[in-house]
């Protein structure tokens, strides 16, 4: 975790193996029967005032996750 004045930063990593995954992501319906290893990174920033979180920003690599799951067009 990093800190600068009234902000706090956290980086998170998710490295998992998913199997038999079914659902909807960004309006895209999918079903995956195979076992797939995925790695996703997240960054969260919080602004603190009076010992309370008053703002929150986050970023995660959803496009990278979709690619790892094989849910993006190949571009061919």
PDB file of N, CA, C and O in Angstrom:
ATOM      1  N   UNK A   1       0.860  -1.179   0.000  1.00  0.00           N
ATOM      2  CA  UNK A   1       0.000   0.000   0.000  1.00  0.00           C
ATOM      3  C   UNK A   1       0.893   1.224   0.000  1.00  0.00           C
ATOM      4  O   UNK A   1       1.876   1.279   0.739  1.00  0.00           O
ATOM      5  N   UNK A   2       0.560   2.199  -0.818  1.00  0.00           N
ATOM      6  CA  UNK A   2       1.289   3.456  -0.854  1.00  0.00           C
ATOM      7  C   UNK A   2       0.451   4.562  -0.236  1.00  0.00           C
ATOM      8  O   UNK A   2      -0.757   4.410  -0.057  1.00  0.00           O
ATOM      9  N   UNK A   3       1.101   5.685   0.092  1.00  0.00           N
ATOM     10  CA  UNK A   3       0.355   6.795   0.687  1.00  0.00           C
ATOM     11  C   UNK A   3       0.985   8.118   0.255  1.00  0.00           C
ATOM     12  O   UNK A   3       2.205   8.221   0.131  1.00  0.00           O
ATOM     13  N   UNK A   4       0.165   9.102   0.034  1.00  0.00           N
ATOM     14  CA  UNK A   4       0.627  10.448  -0.280  1.00  0.00           C
ATOM     15  C   UNK A   4      -0.371  11.422   0.313  1.00  0.00           C
ATOM     16  O   UNK A   4      -1.514  11.492  -0.138  1.00  0.00           O
ATOM     17  N   UNK A   5       0.050  12.175   1.320  1.00  0.00           N
ATOM     18  CA  UNK A   5      -0.820  13.129   1.989  1.00  0.00           C
ATOM     19  C   UNK A   5      -2.127  12.460   2.428  1.00  0.00           C
ATOM     20  O   UNK A   5      -2.138  11.654   3.358  1.00  0.00           O
ATOM     21  N   UNK A   6      -3.214  12.800   1.755  1.00  0.00           N
ATOM     22  CA  UNK A   6      -4.523  12.280   2.174  1.00  0.00           C
ATOM     23  C   UNK A   6      -5.029  11.175   1.249  1.00  0.00           C
ATOM     24  O   UNK A   6      -6.220  10.866   1.266  1.00  0.00           O
ATOM     25  N   UNK A   7      -4.147  10.566   0.435  1.00  0.00           N
ATOM     26  CA  UNK A   7      -4.573   9.498  -0.471  1.00  0.00           C
ATOM     27  C   UNK A   7      -3.878   8.191  -0.105  1.00  0.00           C
ATOM     28  O   UNK A   7      -2.753   8.188   0.395  1.00  0.00           O
ATOM     29  N   UNK A   8      -4.561   7.095  -0.362  1.00  0.00           N
ATOM     30  CA  UNK A   8      -4.005   5.760  -0.145  1.00  0.00           C
ATOM     31  C   UNK A   8      -4.152   4.976  -1.441  1.00  0.00           C
ATOM     32  O   UNK A   8      -5.174   5.085  -2.120  1.00  0.00           O
ATOM     33  N   UNK A   9      -3.149   4.193  -1.787  1.00  0.00           N
ATOM     34  CA  UNK A   9      -3.134   3.426  -3.017  1.00  0.00           C
ATOM     35  C   UNK A   9      -2.921   1.955  -2.694  1.00  0.00           C
ATOM     36  O   UNK A   9      -2.069   1.609  -1.876  1.00  0.00           O
ATOM     37  N   UNK A  10      -3.699   1.090  -3.339  1.00  0.00           N
ATOM     38  CA  UNK A  10      -3.537  -0.348  -3.177  1.00  0.00           C
ATOM     39  C   UNK A  10      -3.528  -1.002  -4.549  1.00  0.00           C
ATOM     40  O   UNK A  10      -4.366  -0.699  -5.398  1.00  0.00           O
ATOM     41  N   UNK A  11      -2.572  -1.902  -4.759  1.00  0.00           N
ATOM     42  CA  UNK A  11      -2.535  -2.717  -5.977  1.00  0.00           C
ATOM     43  C   UNK A  11      -2.910  -4.134  -5.579  1.00  0.00           C
ATOM     44  O   UNK A  11      -2.428  -4.656  -4.573  1.00  0.00           O
ATOM     45  N   UNK A  12      -3.765  -4.743  -6.365  1.00  0.00           N
ATOM     46  CA  UNK A  12      -4.214  -6.111  -6.094  1.00  0.00           C
ATOM     47  C   UNK A  12      -3.937  -6.979  -7.312  1.00  0.00           C
ATOM     48  O   UNK A  12      -4.010  -6.515  -8.450  1.00  0.00           O
ATOM     49  N   UNK A  13      -3.623  -8.220  -7.066  1.00  0.00           N
ATOM     50  CA  UNK A  13      -3.408  -9.185  -8.139  1.00  0.00           C
ATOM     51  C   UNK A  13      -4.278 -10.403  -7.880  1.00  0.00           C
ATOM     52  O   UNK A  13      -4.340 -10.908  -6.759  1.00  0.00           O
ATOM     53  N   UNK A  14      -4.940 -10.865  -8.914  1.00  0.00           N
ATOM     54  CA  UNK A  14      -5.751 -12.072  -8.834  1.00  0.00           C
ATOM     55  C   UNK A  14      -5.193 -13.056  -9.848  1.00  0.00           C
ATOM     56  O   UNK A  14      -5.249 -12.818 -11.054  1.00  0.00           O
ATOM     57  N   UNK A  15      -4.660 -14.148  -9.359  1.00  0.00           N
ATOM     58  CA  UNK A  15      -4.161 -15.223 -10.213  1.00  0.00           C
ATOM     59  C   UNK A  15      -4.947 -16.470  -9.837  1.00  0.00           C
ATOM     60  O   UNK A  15      -4.753 -17.038  -8.762  1.00  0.00           O
ATOM     61  N   UNK A  16      -5.830 -16.888 -10.726  1.00  0.00           N
ATOM     62  CA  UNK A  16      -6.742 -18.001 -10.427  1.00  0.00           C
ATOM     63  C   UNK A  16      -6.891 -18.911 -11.631  1.00  0.00           C
ATOM     64  O   UNK A  16      -6.590 -18.533 -12.763  1.00  0.00           O
ATOM     65  N   UNK A  17      -7.356 -20.100 -11.366  1.00  0.00           N
ATOM     66  CA  UNK A  17      -7.778 -21.010 -12.420  1.00  0.00           C
ATOM     67  C   UNK A  17      -9.292 -21.097 -12.355  1.00  0.00           C
ATOM     68  O   UNK A  17      -9.861 -21.431 -11.317  1.00  0.00           O
ATOM     69  N   UNK A  18      -9.936 -20.794 -13.469  1.00  0.00           N
ATOM     70  CA  UNK A  18     -11.400 -20.841 -13.506  1.00  0.00           C
ATOM     71  C   UNK A  18     -11.822 -22.033 -14.350  1.00  0.00           C
ATOM     72  O   UNK A  18     -11.138 -22.412 -15.301  1.00  0.00           O
ATOM     73  N   UNK A  19     -12.948 -22.610 -13.992  1.00  0.00           N
ATOM     74  CA  UNK A  19     -13.487 -23.741 -14.749  1.00  0.00           C
ATOM     75  C   UNK A  19     -14.999 -23.697 -14.700  1.00  0.00           C
ATOM     76  O   UNK A  19     -15.592 -23.233 -13.726  1.00  0.00           O
ATOM     77  N   UNK A  20     -15.612 -24.184 -15.758  1.00  0.00           N
ATOM     78  CA  UNK A  20     -17.070 -24.253 -15.847  1.00  0.00           C
ATOM     79  C   UNK A  20     -17.692 -22.898 -15.498  1.00  0.00           C
ATOM     80  O   UNK A  20     -18.524 -22.788 -14.598  1.00  0.00           O
ATOM     81  N   UNK A  21     -17.270 -21.889 -16.226  1.00  0.00           N
ATOM     82  CA  UNK A  21     -17.702 -20.519 -15.975  1.00  0.00           C
ATOM     83  C   UNK A  21     -18.818 -20.163 -16.938  1.00  0.00           C
ATOM     84  O   UNK A  21     -18.701 -20.398 -18.141  1.00  0.00           O
ATOM     85  N   UNK A  22     -19.894 -19.599 -16.423  1.00  0.00           N
ATOM     86  CA  UNK A  22     -21.038 -19.216 -17.234  1.00  0.00           C
ATOM     87  C   UNK A  22     -21.581 -17.890 -16.702  1.00  0.00           C
ATOM     88  O   UNK A  22     -21.642 -17.679 -15.491  1.00  0.00           O
ATOM     89  N   UNK A  23     -21.970 -17.009 -17.604  1.00  0.00           N
ATOM     90  CA  UNK A  23     -22.542 -15.757 -17.142  1.00  0.00           C
ATOM     91  C   UNK A  23     -22.615 -14.707 -18.224  1.00  0.00           C
ATOM     92  O   UNK A  23     -22.691 -15.014 -19.414  1.00  0.00           O
ATOM     93  N   UNK A  24     -22.589 -13.452 -17.786  1.00  0.00           N
ATOM     94  CA  UNK A  24     -22.677 -12.315 -18.685  1.00  0.00           C
ATOM     95  C   UNK A  24     -21.673 -11.279 -18.206  1.00  0.00           C
ATOM     96  O   UNK A  24     -21.576 -11.006 -17.010  1.00  0.00           O
ATOM     97  N   UNK A  25     -20.926 -10.703 -19.142  1.00  0.00           N
ATOM     98  CA  UNK A  25     -19.922  -9.702 -18.798  1.00  0.00           C
ATOM     99  C   UNK A  25     -20.002  -8.592 -19.820  1.00  0.00           C
ATOM    100  O   UNK A  25     -19.743  -8.819 -21.002  1.00  0.00           O
ATOM    101  N   UNK A  26     -20.354  -7.398 -19.386  1.00  0.00           N
ATOM    102  CA  UNK A  26     -20.457  -6.269 -20.302  1.00  0.00           C
ATOM    103  C   UNK A  26     -21.447  -6.503 -21.434  1.00  0.00           C
ATOM    104  O   UNK A  26     -21.232  -6.058 -22.562  1.00  0.00           O
ATOM    105  N   UNK A  27     -22.539  -7.207 -21.124  1.00  0.00           N
ATOM    106  CA  UNK A  27     -23.554  -7.482 -22.129  1.00  0.00           C
ATOM    107  C   UNK A  27     -23.241  -8.674 -23.015  1.00  0.00           C
ATOM    108  O   UNK A  27     -24.015  -8.999 -23.915  1.00  0.00           O
ATOM    109  N   UNK A  28     -22.108  -9.334 -22.768  1.00  0.00           N
ATOM    110  CA  UNK A  28     -21.687 -10.488 -23.552  1.00  0.00           C
ATOM    111  C   UNK A  28     -21.952 -11.768 -22.765  1.00  0.00           C
ATOM    112  O   UNK A  28     -21.371 -11.983 -21.702  1.00  0.00           O
ATOM    113  N   UNK A  29     -22.825 -12.608 -23.290  1.00  0.00           N
ATOM    114  CA  UNK A  29     -23.134 -13.888 -22.630  1.00  0.00           C
ATOM    115  C   UNK A  29     -22.048 -14.898 -23.002  1.00  0.00           C
ATOM    116  O   UNK A  29     -21.639 -14.983 -24.160  1.00  0.00           O
ATOM    117  N   UNK A  30     -21.585 -15.666 -22.006  1.00  0.00           N
ATOM    118  CA  UNK A  30     -20.537 -16.642 -22.279  1.00  0.00           C
ATOM    119  C   UNK A  30     -20.719 -17.903 -21.446  1.00  0.00           C
ATOM    120  O   UNK A  30     -21.402 -17.907 -20.423  1.00  0.00           O
ATOM    121  N   UNK A  31     -20.087 -18.972 -21.917  1.00  0.00           N
ATOM    122  CA  UNK A  31     -20.033 -20.235 -21.189  1.00  0.00           C
ATOM    123  C   UNK A  31     -18.695 -20.884 -21.516  1.00  0.00           C
ATOM    124  O   UNK A  31     -18.373 -21.110 -22.683  1.00  0.00           O
ATOM    125  N   UNK A  32     -17.920 -21.180 -20.481  1.00  0.00           N
ATOM    126  CA  UNK A  32     -16.596 -21.764 -20.647  1.00  0.00           C
ATOM    127  C   UNK A  32     -16.567 -23.086 -19.891  1.00  0.00           C
ATOM    128  O   UNK A  32     -16.773 -23.122 -18.678  1.00  0.00           O
ATOM    129  N   UNK A  33     -16.314 -24.157 -20.606  1.00  0.00           N
ATOM    130  CA  UNK A  33     -16.268 -25.487 -19.972  1.00  0.00           C
ATOM    131  C   UNK A  33     -14.843 -25.864 -19.572  1.00  0.00           C
ATOM    132  O   UNK A  33     -14.648 -26.652 -18.647  1.00  0.00           O
ATOM    133  N   UNK A  34     -13.848 -25.307 -20.262  1.00  0.00           N
ATOM    134  CA  UNK A  34     -12.456 -25.668 -20.007  1.00  0.00           C
ATOM    135  C   UNK A  34     -11.917 -25.008 -18.743  1.00  0.00           C
ATOM    136  O   UNK A  34     -12.545 -24.116 -18.171  1.00  0.00           O
ATOM    137  N   UNK A  35     -10.750 -25.461 -18.324  1.00  0.00           N
ATOM    138  CA  UNK A  35     -10.043 -24.860 -17.197  1.00  0.00           C
ATOM    139  C   UNK A  35      -9.073 -23.833 -17.769  1.00  0.00           C
ATOM    140  O   UNK A  35      -8.268 -24.162 -18.641  1.00  0.00           O
ATOM    141  N   UNK A  36      -9.142 -22.588 -17.286  1.00  0.00           N
ATOM    142  CA  UNK A  36      -8.319 -21.508 -17.822  1.00  0.00           C
ATOM    143  C   UNK A  36      -7.663 -20.759 -16.658  1.00  0.00           C
ATOM    144  O   UNK A  36      -8.326 -20.399 -15.685  1.00  0.00           O
ATOM    145  N   UNK A  37      -6.352 -20.533 -16.773  1.00  0.00           N
ATOM    146  CA  UNK A  37      -5.631 -19.729 -15.785  1.00  0.00           C
ATOM    147  C   UNK A  37      -5.740 -18.264 -16.205  1.00  0.00           C
ATOM    148  O   UNK A  37      -5.483 -17.921 -17.359  1.00  0.00           O
ATOM    149  N   UNK A  38      -6.123 -17.406 -15.263  1.00  0.00           N
ATOM    150  CA  UNK A  38      -6.242 -15.972 -15.552  1.00  0.00           C
ATOM    151  C   UNK A  38      -5.453 -15.175 -14.509  1.00  0.00           C
ATOM    152  O   UNK A  38      -5.285 -15.602 -13.367  1.00  0.00           O
ATOM    153  N   UNK A  39      -4.981 -14.013 -14.936  1.00  0.00           N
ATOM    154  CA  UNK A  39      -4.281 -13.084 -14.044  1.00  0.00           C
ATOM    155  C   UNK A  39      -4.863 -11.700 -14.296  1.00  0.00           C
ATOM    156  O   UNK A  39      -4.852 -11.216 -15.428  1.00  0.00           O
ATOM    157  N   UNK A  40      -5.370 -11.063 -13.249  1.00  0.00           N
ATOM    158  CA  UNK A  40      -5.995  -9.749 -13.372  1.00  0.00           C
ATOM    159  C   UNK A  40      -5.366  -8.817 -12.336  1.00  0.00           C
ATOM    160  O   UNK A  40      -5.119  -9.215 -11.198  1.00  0.00           O
ATOM    161  N   UNK A  41      -5.116  -7.595 -12.738  1.00  0.00           N
ATOM    162  CA  UNK A  41      -4.520  -6.595 -11.844  1.00  0.00           C
ATOM    163  C   UNK A  41      -5.529  -5.476 -11.581  1.00  0.00           C
ATOM    164  O   UNK A  41      -6.278  -5.078 -12.473  1.00  0.00           O
ATOM    165  N   UNK A  42      -5.537  -4.984 -10.361  1.00  0.00           N
ATOM    166  CA  UNK A  42      -6.428  -3.898  -9.953  1.00  0.00           C
ATOM    167  C   UNK A  42      -5.603  -2.826  -9.245  1.00  0.00           C
ATOM    168  O   UNK A  42      -4.601  -3.130  -8.597  1.00  0.00           O
ATOM    169  N   UNK A  43      -6.028  -1.582  -9.373  1.00  0.00           N
ATOM    170  CA  UNK A  43      -5.449  -0.474  -8.610  1.00  0.00           C
ATOM    171  C   UNK A  43      -6.610   0.303  -7.998  1.00  0.00           C
ATOM    172  O   UNK A  43      -7.576   0.637  -8.684  1.00  0.00           O
ATOM    173  N   UNK A  44      -6.507   0.585  -6.716  1.00  0.00           N
ATOM    174  CA  UNK A  44      -7.528   1.364  -6.015  1.00  0.00           C
ATOM    175  C   UNK A  44      -6.864   2.549  -5.328  1.00  0.00           C
ATOM    176  O   UNK A  44      -5.792   2.415  -4.737  1.00  0.00           O
ATOM    177  N   UNK A  45      -7.506   3.702  -5.409  1.00  0.00           N
ATOM    178  CA  UNK A  45      -7.021   4.906  -4.729  1.00  0.00           C
ATOM    179  C   UNK A  45      -8.175   5.466  -3.912  1.00  0.00           C
ATOM    180  O   UNK A  45      -9.289   5.619  -4.412  1.00  0.00           O
ATOM    181  N   UNK A  46      -7.894   5.768  -2.657  1.00  0.00           N
ATOM    182  CA  UNK A  46      -8.895   6.365  -1.776  1.00  0.00           C
ATOM    183  C   UNK A  46      -8.380   7.714  -1.300  1.00  0.00           C
ATOM    184  O   UNK A  46      -7.196   7.860  -0.998  1.00  0.00           O
ATOM    185  N   UNK A  47      -9.271   8.699  -1.232  1.00  0.00           N
ATOM    186  CA  UNK A  47      -8.928   9.987  -0.604  1.00  0.00           C
ATOM    187  C   UNK A  47      -9.589  10.005   0.764  1.00  0.00           C
ATOM    188  O   UNK A  47     -10.781   9.736   0.905  1.00  0.00           O
ATOM    189  N   UNK A  48      -8.782  10.330   1.768  1.00  0.00           N
ATOM    190  CA  UNK A  48      -9.220  10.303   3.160  1.00  0.00           C
ATOM    191  C   UNK A  48      -9.367  11.737   3.676  1.00  0.00           C
ATOM    192  O   UNK A  48      -8.498  12.576   3.440  1.00  0.00           O
ATOM    193  N   UNK A  49     -10.458  12.013   4.372  1.00  0.00           N
ATOM    194  CA  UNK A  49     -10.657  13.301   5.048  1.00  0.00           C
ATOM    195  C   UNK A  49     -11.370  13.022   6.366  1.00  0.00           C
ATOM    196  O   UNK A  49     -12.361  12.293   6.396  1.00  0.00           O
ATOM    197  N   UNK A  50     -10.873  13.594   7.442  1.00  0.00           N
ATOM    198  CA  UNK A  50     -11.457  13.384   8.771  1.00  0.00           C
ATOM    199  C   UNK A  50     -11.581  11.893   9.097  1.00  0.00           C
ATOM    200  O   UNK A  50     -12.590  11.445   9.643  1.00  0.00           O
ATOM    201  N   UNK A  51     -10.538  11.136   8.752  1.00  0.00           N
ATOM    202  CA  UNK A  51     -10.485   9.690   9.031  1.00  0.00           C
ATOM    203  C   UNK A  51     -11.590   8.900   8.334  1.00  0.00           C
ATOM    204  O   UNK A  51     -11.966   7.824   8.799  1.00  0.00           O
ATOM    205  N   UNK A  52     -12.112   9.422   7.223  1.00  0.00           N
ATOM    206  CA  UNK A  52     -13.144   8.729   6.456  1.00  0.00           C
ATOM    207  C   UNK A  52     -12.763   8.725   4.980  1.00  0.00           C
ATOM    208  O   UNK A  52     -12.112   9.649   4.493  1.00  0.00           O
ATOM    209  N   UNK A  53     -13.178   7.669   4.273  1.00  0.00           N
ATOM    210  CA  UNK A  53     -12.988   7.632   2.826  1.00  0.00           C
ATOM    211  C   UNK A  53     -14.044   8.532   2.203  1.00  0.00           C
ATOM    212  O   UNK A  53     -15.242   8.293   2.357  1.00  0.00           O
ATOM    213  N   UNK A  54     -13.595   9.570   1.497  1.00  0.00           N
ATOM    214  CA  UNK A  54     -14.538  10.513   0.890  1.00  0.00           C
ATOM    215  C   UNK A  54     -14.572  10.408  -0.643  1.00  0.00           C
ATOM    216  O   UNK A  54     -15.510  10.889  -1.279  1.00  0.00           O
ATOM    217  N   UNK A  55     -13.547   9.779  -1.232  1.00  0.00           N
ATOM    218  CA  UNK A  55     -13.540   9.527  -2.672  1.00  0.00           C
ATOM    219  C   UNK A  55     -12.816   8.219  -2.932  1.00  0.00           C
ATOM    220  O   UNK A  55     -11.943   7.808  -2.168  1.00  0.00           O
ATOM    221  N   UNK A  56     -13.200   7.571  -4.035  1.00  0.00           N
ATOM    222  CA  UNK A  56     -12.587   6.306  -4.403  1.00  0.00           C
ATOM    223  C   UNK A  56     -12.451   6.238  -5.909  1.00  0.00           C
ATOM    224  O   UNK A  56     -13.390   6.546  -6.643  1.00  0.00           O
ATOM    225  N   UNK A  57     -11.274   5.831  -6.369  1.00  0.00           N
ATOM    226  CA  UNK A  57     -11.044   5.589  -7.792  1.00  0.00           C
ATOM    227  C   UNK A  57     -10.518   4.172  -7.930  1.00  0.00           C
ATOM    228  O   UNK A  57      -9.794   3.683  -7.062  1.00  0.00           O
ATOM    229  N   UNK A  58     -10.876   3.524  -9.004  1.00  0.00           N
ATOM    230  CA  UNK A  58     -10.391   2.174  -9.225  1.00  0.00           C
ATOM    231  C   UNK A  58     -10.159   1.915 -10.699  1.00  0.00           C
ATOM    232  O   UNK A  58     -10.793   2.524 -11.561  1.00  0.00           O
ATOM    233  N   UNK A  59      -9.248   1.007 -10.972  1.00  0.00           N
ATOM    234  CA  UNK A  59      -8.964   0.607 -12.339  1.00  0.00           C
ATOM    235  C   UNK A  59      -8.655  -0.879 -12.344  1.00  0.00           C
ATOM    236  O   UNK A  59      -7.891  -1.366 -11.511  1.00  0.00           O
ATOM    237  N   UNK A  60      -9.254  -1.598 -13.291  1.00  0.00           N
ATOM    238  CA  UNK A  60      -8.943  -3.014 -13.446  1.00  0.00           C
ATOM    239  C   UNK A  60      -8.903  -3.329 -14.931  1.00  0.00           C
ATOM    240  O   UNK A  60      -9.471  -2.602 -15.747  1.00  0.00           O
ATOM    241  N   UNK A  61      -8.244  -4.392 -15.266  1.00  0.00           N
ATOM    242  CA  UNK A  61      -8.023  -4.744 -16.666  1.00  0.00           C
ATOM    243  C   UNK A  61      -9.098  -5.710 -17.155  1.00  0.00           C
ATOM    244  O   UNK A  61      -8.826  -6.895 -17.345  1.00  0.00           O
ATOM    245  N   UNK A  62     -10.315  -5.214 -17.360  1.00  0.00           N
ATOM    246  CA  UNK A  62     -11.411  -6.053 -17.848  1.00  0.00           C
ATOM    247  C   UNK A  62     -11.140  -6.561 -19.269  1.00  0.00           C
ATOM    248  O   UNK A  62     -11.468  -7.704 -19.586  1.00  0.00           O
ATOM    249  N   UNK A  63     -10.550  -5.730 -20.119  1.00  0.00           N
ATOM    250  CA  UNK A  63     -10.259  -6.144 -21.487  1.00  0.00           C
ATOM    251  C   UNK A  63      -9.251  -7.293 -21.495  1.00  0.00           C
ATOM    252  O   UNK A  63      -9.398  -8.252 -22.253  1.00  0.00           O
ATOM    253  N   UNK A  64      -8.237  -7.189 -20.655  1.00  0.00           N
ATOM    254  CA  UNK A  64      -7.262  -8.274 -20.539  1.00  0.00           C
ATOM    255  C   UNK A  64      -7.907  -9.561 -20.044  1.00  0.00           C
ATOM    256  O   UNK A  64      -7.570 -10.646 -20.519  1.00  0.00           O
ATOM    257  N   UNK A  65      -8.834  -9.450 -19.092  1.00  0.00           N
ATOM    258  CA  UNK A  65      -9.547 -10.624 -18.580  1.00  0.00           C
ATOM    259  C   UNK A  65     -10.375 -11.279 -19.684  1.00  0.00           C
ATOM    260  O   UNK A  65     -10.355 -12.500 -19.835  1.00  0.00           O
ATOM    261  N   UNK A  66     -11.102 -10.467 -20.454  1.00  0.00           N
ATOM    262  CA  UNK A  66     -11.903 -11.007 -21.564  1.00  0.00           C
ATOM    263  C   UNK A  66     -11.018 -11.735 -22.579  1.00  0.00           C
ATOM    264  O   UNK A  66     -11.392 -12.787 -23.098  1.00  0.00           O
ATOM    265  N   UNK A  67      -9.848 -11.167 -22.855  1.00  0.00           N
ATOM    266  CA  UNK A  67      -8.919 -11.814 -23.769  1.00  0.00           C
ATOM    267  C   UNK A  67      -8.433 -13.146 -23.234  1.00  0.00           C
ATOM    268  O   UNK A  67      -8.358 -14.124 -23.979  1.00  0.00           O
ATOM    269  N   UNK A  68      -8.100 -13.199 -21.947  1.00  0.00           N
ATOM    270  CA  UNK A  68      -7.624 -14.437 -21.337  1.00  0.00           C
ATOM    271  C   UNK A  68      -8.707 -15.515 -21.340  1.00  0.00           C
ATOM    272  O   UNK A  68      -8.406 -16.706 -21.428  1.00  0.00           O
ATOM    273  N   UNK A  69      -9.948 -15.098 -21.244  1.00  0.00           N
ATOM    274  CA  UNK A  69     -11.070 -16.038 -21.258  1.00  0.00           C
ATOM    275  C   UNK A  69     -11.461 -16.447 -22.676  1.00  0.00           C
ATOM    276  O   UNK A  69     -12.311 -17.318 -22.865  1.00  0.00           O
ATOM    277  N   UNK A  70     -10.831 -15.808 -23.680  1.00  0.00           N
ATOM    278  CA  UNK A  70     -11.119 -16.137 -25.081  1.00  0.00           C
ATOM    279  C   UNK A  70     -12.429 -15.544 -25.557  1.00  0.00           C
ATOM    280  O   UNK A  70     -13.052 -16.077 -26.476  1.00  0.00           O
ATOM    281  N   UNK A  71     -12.857 -14.447 -24.946  1.00  0.00           N
ATOM    282  CA  UNK A  71     -14.152 -13.851 -25.287  1.00  0.00           C
ATOM    283  C   UNK A  71     -14.050 -12.655 -26.216  1.00  0.00           C
ATOM    284  O   UNK A  71     -15.056 -11.996 -26.478  1.00  0.00           O
ATOM    285  N   UNK A  72     -12.849 -12.355 -26.724  1.00  0.00           N
ATOM    286  CA  UNK A  72     -12.672 -11.253 -27.666  1.00  0.00           C
ATOM    287  C   UNK A  72     -12.557 -11.821 -29.084  1.00  0.00           C
ATOM    288  O   UNK A  72     -12.051 -12.928 -29.270  1.00  0.00           O
ATOM    289  N   UNK A  73     -13.025 -11.066 -30.080  1.00  0.00           N
ATOM    290  CA  UNK A  73     -12.870 -11.519 -31.459  1.00  0.00           C
ATOM    291  C   UNK A  73     -11.381 -11.633 -31.800  1.00  0.00           C
ATOM    292  O   UNK A  73     -10.560 -10.888 -31.265  1.00  0.00           O
ATOM    293  N   UNK A  74     -11.045 -12.547 -32.672  1.00  0.00           N
ATOM    294  CA  UNK A  74      -9.640 -12.793 -33.017  1.00  0.00           C
ATOM    295  C   UNK A  74      -9.063 -11.714 -33.927  1.00  0.00           C
ATOM    296  O   UNK A  74      -7.842 -11.575 -34.005  1.00  0.00           O
ATOM    297  N   UNK A  75      -9.895 -10.954 -34.611  1.00  0.00           N
ATOM    298  CA  UNK A  75      -9.418  -9.903 -35.510  1.00  0.00           C
ATOM    299  C   UNK A  75      -9.042 -10.403 -36.896  1.00  0.00           C
ATOM    300  O   UNK A  75      -8.473  -9.662 -37.696  1.00  0.00           O
ATOM    301  N   UNK A  76      -9.360 -11.653 -37.176  1.00  0.00           N
ATOM    302  CA  UNK A  76      -9.044 -12.222 -38.495  1.00  0.00           C
ATOM    303  C   UNK A  76     -10.116 -11.894 -39.499  1.00  0.00           C
ATOM    304  O   UNK A  76     -10.018 -12.291 -40.660  1.00  0.00           O
TER     305      UNK A  76
END
